[in-house]
Amino acid sequence: MANIASVSQTQLTTRRKKLRRERRVKSFQALWRSLFVGGMATSLVWAITLPEWVIRQPEQIVIEGNHFLSAQAIRSLLPLSYPQSLLKVQPQAIANSLESQAPIAEATVSRQLVPPGLTIQVKERKPVAIAQAAASKNAKSSHSNQPGGLLDEEGVLMPESSYQSNSANVELPTLKVIGSSDQYRPYWSEVYQAVSHSPVKVFEIDWQDPANLILKTELGNVHFGPYSSRFSEQLGILDRMRELPTRVSPSKIAYINLKNPDFPAIQMTKENVSVQSDAD
């Protein structure tokens, strides 16, 4: 019995020592974890309060994805004043501000801590046509009060001044659209796609009269009547009339009449008679 008691007492003593060591190790590990977390938090607070985390000049803002507008022109659109604390900058607010300005379709803004600055990825609106206001009937001025500008493929009207910076890398379009944007905006995307893919070169789209869409083309002026779903078909018929200048002198043609695409006709100038054309 004495031996059993002695062995048990020895085992208990050993176990107590082992438990004390384990508690010391755990306490040591907990202390180091606390010191590590505290050190990281202190370092983060120290880094955040550094005066170097400030945007002091526009050049600290990197512009990516721009092809038509210069980086300087885009920076001038930013709602920022300098110096600006980087942590007070609101990327989404800046993106929303850029997207509300016509030349920018989409914008993504991200902060960069080292070195401090912003990176702005943009998707620009490409101008495809020059918009000119319809002629005014009541005013002495040749144009109405509706502003002109540049149009993109979706019909968004942009001020021409947005692309007139000396450092802007953009060549203005040659296609001209005349009329009220309220009139043609619902159809502009379809019309532009059809015109841009037409084999017959189109220089001007006159939409002043909703009842008669007029195109100035390499074959002369063409009357289409009111815009309809047959517009692409009408352009196809115009393409089949390419030989017309070899048959009739262009100086004698007032316009090509495609109001009824089933019966294309030619309006002569001097004779003032309509001539049916065989477009087939």
Residue, then its C-alpha position, 0 to 999 in steps of 0.5 A: m500500500a505504501n508503494i502505491a501511495s508513493v507512486s500516486q504522489t509522484q505522479l500527482t507532483t509530476r502532473r502539477k508541474k506539467l500543468r504549471r508549465e502549460r499555464r506559463v506557456k499559454s500565458f506567454q503566448a497570450l501576452w505575445r498575441s496581445l503585444f502583437v495585436g496592440g503593436m499592429a493597431t498602434s502602427l496602423v493608427w500611426a500610419i493613418t495619421l501620417p501627414e504623407w497620406v495626403i494628395r497634394q497635387p493632381e499628378q498623384i491621381v493616375i488616369e487609366g483607360n482614357h483615349f479621347l480625353s487627356a489625363q489633365a482634362i479628366r483631373s480637371l473634372l474631379p470634385l477635389s481640392y488640394p491638399q486632400s487627406l487620402l482617407k477622407v476621399q470618397p471613391q464612389a462619390i468621385a466616380n458618380s461625379l465623373e459619370s454625371q458629366a457627359p464625356i465619361a460613361e463609367a468610372t472606377v476609383s480606388r485609393q492607393l496608400v503607398p505612394p499615396g494617390l488615386t487610380i481612376q479607370v474610365k470608359e469614355r463616350k466616343p463622339v460619332a456625330i456633330a449635333q446641330a440645332a434645327a433652324s428657328k422659324n420665329a427667331k432671326s437667328s438661324h438656330s434655335n436655343q437648343p444647344g448643339g454639341l457632339l453625340d455618342e452612339e447612344g444619343v448622349l449629347m456632349p458639349e464640344s468644348s469637352y473634346q477641344s483641349n489641346s491635349a485631347n487625343v480625339e478627331l471630331p466626327t464628320l457626320k452631321v445631324i440637324g434637328s431637335s435631339d428630342q425628336y431623334r434621340p429615341y431612334w438615334s442608336e438604330v439610325y446610326q448603326a444603319v448609317s455607319h454600316s451603309p456602303v453609301k457614304v452619308f455626310e448629313i442627317d436632316w431630321q428637322d421635319p419629322a415627316n421627312l428624314i433627309l440624308k445627304t449622301e455621296l449619291g445626292n440628297v435622299h428623302f426617306g419620309p418619316y423614320s420607320s422600321r424599313f430604314s435599313e431596307q431603304l438604305g439597301i435600295l439606295d446602295r443598289m442605285r450606285e450606277l445612277p450618276t452614270r445614267v443621269s447627270p447629278s446636276k439634274i437630280a434634285y433628290i432621290n425619293l425613297k419614301n416608298p421603298d417599293f417604288p424608288a423615284i428621282q425628282m429632277t430639277k429643271e424638268n420638275v418631274s418624277v422619274q421612277s428608278d429601277a433599283d433592281 
